[in-house]
């Protein structure tokens, strides 16, 4: 017999199976991805009037300013809903609440697509604002419960990346659908997407009862309104108001000042969104270590971008550069602001993020309202300069007041999870 035949056979290693911890981590990051898709649909639903503002106004027989005010309605309702939702939920499973909120969002989009006039549009946007406030107000707080504390900032970045991705894919694709099939079809597509996500959320998310830290104590809940929280909210109010005052009317700005046609505007909105998505993840990574510096750097960028459009926006190339810078800077605002809030109120994350989203969406409403008034009475150039100045005021507020503790990690609300 040959030596090979007589020698003992070396056992072949069995294929390695993913460990239970690995499988759990994959499931939890898949759940964060579903949250991201939900914020994507929420923010696309809110912001789509920006991309279809002109045909929407014409179809409803109203002015562009009145059509733009639909963002004001949605923002005001969401501003009330977002901070109230965590206080009203009690022991309800958060995944069931998120699914129900997506159904409400679907109804708001469906009614928007059917609106015959301004009154029906306002009603539809009120309903949409309720769903939006609930989803956006809970997304970040839920995301950090799905992963380990070391991955919390990444989870928040991922969950709210839907905000920037809505500009990358949502608003531009909605604009294309609106140009080809009509603006009503774009809202119908969003209604269908919201229903799909309402089904997906309970399937992907684990059971999420009320966080332990959110339960009232005998001495009462500690105040949320500490100086670092108030400074962060002040920066967000000024910066988001400045952004939306100008961005709500970006299509008229590009049409009237740069003389661009709808297809080029759709392309520039896509450029804005791509840079916004880059800004979201870049800001999330940096804000985990240098939160205040990140937020203030974004304020500088927003102000510079809008000022560039005011100064050189009649030149198409300069307008394109301004839009790209604007997307890069503003794309990081939502996630950096969320991280600021979780740093300064780590034991009440669900409540402080609800408050943050309420203030954020109220600022969207305020910006759209202010922008509409300035456009109607002074024109788009004054609107751009005013928005740039307001962004720089937010920088001053952030520089003068206290911010998050720079030393880093804090205990977070709720029980720790692996993933």
N, C-alpha and C positions, 0 to 999 in steps of 0.2 A: 504493500500500500504506500502511496506517496506520503511524504511528510505533511503535505497540506491536508490530506484526508485524515491523517491520524492526529493532527493538532486540534485542540479544543476550539470551538467556534466562538468568535468574539461577539457578544450580544450587541445588537443594533439598538442605539438609544431610541426610546419612544419619543414620538413628537410631543413638544411641550404644549400643554393646554394653557390658555390664558387663565391667570389666577382669578379668584372671586373678586379680589380688590381691583384688578384690571378691568374686569367686566363691569363692576360697579362704577368705576371712573368713566368708562365709555358711555354708560347709560346716563350718568349725570351731566356729562358735557353735551350729549345729545339733547338733554332737557334744556340746557342753556341755549343751544342752537334754536330750539323751538321758541324760547322766549325772545331770541333775537329776531326771528321771523315775525313774531307778534308785534314787536315794537316797529318793525319795518312797515307792516300793514297799517298800524295805528298812525304813524307819522306821515306815510304816503296819503292816507285818507284825509288827514288834516291839511297837508300842504298841496295837494293836487290842484286846488284852485289857482295857485301861482302859475302853473304850467298851462292851464286852459282858461286863463282869466278873460281874454278877449272874446273867444267864442262863447264862453259861459255867460258873460254879460249880454252879448247879443241875443243868445237863445232865450234868456229870461226877460229880455227887454228892460235891462237896468244898466246903470253906469258901471264902469270898471271899479270905481271906488266902492259902490254898493256891493259888487261881487266880492271884492277883497275883504269887505267887512264880515263875510262868512267865516273867515279865520278868527275874527274878533269874537264872534258868537261861540265858536268851538272852544277857543282858548279860555273864555270866561267860565264856561260850564265845567271844563276840565280842571280849571283852577280851584273850583269849589269841590269837585268830586275827589280829586287826588288826595288832599289831606284828610277828608272825611272818611274815606274808605277804610283805612287802617283802624279808625276808632269805632267803626260800626260792625266790623267783621266778627268780633268775638272769637269763638273757637272754630269758626268755619274753615274748612280746608281751602287753602289759598289757590290750589290748582282748579278747584270747582269755581271759585270766584273769577279767576282769570278766564276760564272757558265761557262763563255767563257774560262777562264783559265783552268778549269777542262776538257773541251773538248780538248784543246791543249795538256794537260797532257795525256789524253787517246790516242791521236794520237801518241805521243812520245812512249808510252808503246807498242802500237800495232806495230809500226815500229821496235822497239827493238826486239820484238818476231819474226819478219820476217827477221831480218838482216842476209845477207849471209856472211858478212865479216866485217873487221874493219871500212872501210869507211862508210858503211851503218849504223853501230853501232854509229859512231860519229854523223852522221846526225840526227839519232833518238834521241840521248841524247841532242843535241842542242835544238830540239823542246821541249823535256821534260823539259829542264832547263827554257824555257820561261814560261811555265805553272807553274812550281814550284815557280819561283821567284815572280810571281804575287799573287799566293794564299798565300804563306808563308809571303810575305811582307805586305799583308793587314789583315791577320787573327787576330792578336792581336789588331790592331787599330779598327777593326770592332767589336771585342768582347767587348771592354770596352764601346762602344756606346750602347750596348744592355742592360746594367745593371746600377744600381745606383753606384755612386763613391765609396761607402763603399765596394762594391762587385767587384771592378775593378780588383784587384790582383787575386781573385779567378777565374774571367772570363778569364783572361789571362792564368792562370795555366791550366784551363780546355781546352781552345782553342788550346794551344800548347802541351797539354798532348798527342796529336796524335804523336808528335815527339818521346816521350818515348814509347808510345803504339806500334809504328811501330817496335820497337825492341822486345817488348813483344810478339806481335802476327804476325806482318807483315813479318819481316825478317826471323824468325824461320819457320813460316808457308810457306813462299815462298821457304825456303830451303828444307822443306819436299816435297813440290810440285815439286821442281826441282829435288830432288833425285828420286821421284817416276815416274813423268810424263815427266820430262825434263825441263830444265831451261826456254825454250821458253814458256811453258804453264803458268809458274808463271807470266810472264809479260803480257800474254793474260788476266789472271784473274784481274790484276791491271787495264788494259784498260777498262774492263767491269765495275769495281767498280767506276772508274772515271766518266764514262758516267752516272751511276746511281746518283752520287752526283751532277753532273751538272744539273740534273733535280730537285733534292731535294733542292738545295740552294735557287732558287727563290721562292719555295713554303714555306720554313720555315723562311727565313729572311724577316724583314720589309723593306720598301723602305729606302735606305741609300744614300742620296745625299752627295755632297762634304761637309765636316765639315766647319763650319763658320770660324774657326781659321786658316784654310788652305788657305783662299782667300788672294791674295796679297794686301798689303796696300800701301798707297801713299809713305810711307817712305821706302818701300821694306821689304821683309821678314827678320826677325832676323836670325842671323847666327846660324846654328846647331852646329858649331864646337867650342863649349865652352870647357874649360879644363876638366870638369867632363865627357863630352861626349867623348872627345879624349882619356881620361884614360880608360873609359869603353870599347871603341872600341879596344884599345891596349891590354887590358886583354883578350878580346874575340879572337882577331887575334892569340895571342900566345897560348891560351888554346885550341881553336878549331883546330888549326894547329897541335898541339901536339897530340890531341886525334885522329884525322883522319889519321895522319901519321902512327900511330900504329894500329888503329882499322880497317882500310881498309885491312890490311894484317893479321887480327886476325886468320882467318882460316889456312893459312900456318903456323903461329906461333904455333897454337894448334896441327896441324898435325906433324910438323917437330920437335918441342921441347918436347911436352908432349906425342907424339905418339898416339893421339886420333883418333878414326874412325869418319866418317861423322855423324852417329846417335848421338854420344856423343857430338860432336861439336854443333849440332842443339840444344841439351838439354842445353848446356852451354850458347848458344845465348839466349835461353828462360830465363835462370836464369839472365843473364845480363839485359834483357828487363824488367823482373818483378821488379828487384831492381831499374832499371831506372825509371819506372813508380812511384814507391814509392818516389824516389828522386825528381821527378818532383813536386808532390804535397807537399812534405815536404819543399822543397826549396821555392815554391810559398808562402806557409804560413809564413815562417820565413822571406823571403826577403821583404814581405810587411812592416815589422817593422825594419829589420836590413839588408838592401840591400847589402852594401859593405861587411860586415862580411860574409854573405851567399856566395857571389860570390868567395871570397878569400878562404873560407873553402872548397868549391868545387874544387878549384885549387889544394889545398893540397891533397885532396882525389884522384884526377885523377893522380897526380904525384906519390903518394904512391902506387896506384894500378898497374900502369905500371911498376914501379920499382920492385914490388913484382913478377910480371911475368918475368922480366929480371933476377932476382936473383934466384927464385925458380920455374920458369915456367916448368922445366922438371919434376916436381913432380905433378901428376894429381890433388891431393887434393889442393895443393897450387895454382895451375893454376885456379881451380874452385873458390877459395877464392878471388883471384885477379880479376877475371871476375865479381864476385858479387859486390866487392867494387867499381870497375870501373863503373859498371852500376849505383850504388847508387849515386856516385859523379857526373858523367857526365849527368845523367838523369835530374839534376836540373839546368844545365848550361843555357839551352835555355830560360827557364822561368825567372830565376834570372837575366839574361842579359837583357831580355825584360823589366822587372820591373825597372832595373837600368836606361834604356833609357827613359821610361815614367816618371821617377822621375826627371831626369835632363833636359828634354825638354817637360814639360807638355802641353805647348800651341801648339806644333807641333808634336803631337803623330804620325799621319799618315806618315809624312815625316821622323821622326827619326826612327820609326820602319822599314820603307823601307830601310833606310840607314843601320840600324843594320843588317837586314837580308841579304843585299848585302854584307856587310863585313863578316858576318857569313858564307855565302855560298862560298865567295871567299876563306875564310880560309879552308873550306872543300876541295876545289880544290887544294889549296896550300899544305895542309896536304897529300892528296892522291899523289900529284906529288912528294913531298919530300920523302914520305914513299917509293914510287916506286924506286926512285933513290938510297936510302940507302939500300933497300933490294937487288937490283941488284948488288951493288958494295961492300957492307959491311956485309950484312946478317941481320937476324931478331934480334939478340941479341943487336947489335949496334943500330938498329932502336928503340928498347924499351928503352934503356938507354937515347938516345937522346930525345925521346918524354917526358920521365919523367923530364929531365932537363929543357925542354922548358916549361912544365907546372909550374915548380917552378919559372922560370923567370917571368911568368905571375903574379904569386903571388907577386913578388917584385915590379912590375909595379903598381899593385893595392894598395900596401901598401904605396908607395911613393907619389902617385898622389892624387888629390881631387876626391871625390866620390859624391854620391847623398846626398842631405840634409837629415840628420837623423831625422829631426823634423816631417817628415811624409807627410801628405796629401798635394796635390797640385791641382790646377785647371787643369782639363783635356780638351783636344781638343774636340770641338763639343758640341752640345746641350745636356743637361742632359736628361737621360732616366730613366724611372722607371722599376724595375724588380728585 
